[in-house]
Amino acid sequence: MRVCGVDIVGSEAIICLLTYEGDTFNIPDCRTRVFPVSKSQYTGTIRKFHKNFSKLMEDYKVDEVVFIERHQKGKHAGSAASFKIETAIQLSDVPVFSITTSQIKEQLKRNPVNADFESMGLKRLQKGAFEAAYAYQNQKIYGVPESE
């Protein structure tokens, strides 16, 4: 199973690919880590982002995409550009799911990553995308923990 974790920050979609084979998580190489979207008010820009993102998912044979949910209201609300990016991702041909930061924290607490982040070959900016993909995969493997 190959999952693409997405962390939408401002007007950028930061991605990390993660595979689970046997009992091992692997991080395959990917030609891009960040999809910047400048001038999100233009339809052509969003269409180009959607086309490029969909092509990447097709090229790397991604089975599912998971993105970190953003708040819709309040101090930490996502920007208009971030919600346009989310919509473009959701329109791809790959199944798309969302995960909350509390779900990520719970999965990382129950199943911590047993490797140094930088030794995995990831950039620091990919941490959120990696954690989203990792937590999502753990939920699928071990199930969602019940409330205590």
Buried (B, 14 or more C-beta within 10 A) or exposed (E): EBBBBBBBBBBBBBBBBBBBEEEEBEBEEBEEBBBEBEEBEEEEBBEBBBEBBBEBBEEBEBEBBBBBBBEEEEEEEBBEBBBBBBEBBBEBEBEBBBBEBEBBEBBBEEBEBEEEBEEBEBBEBBBBBBBBBBBBBBBBEEEEEEEE
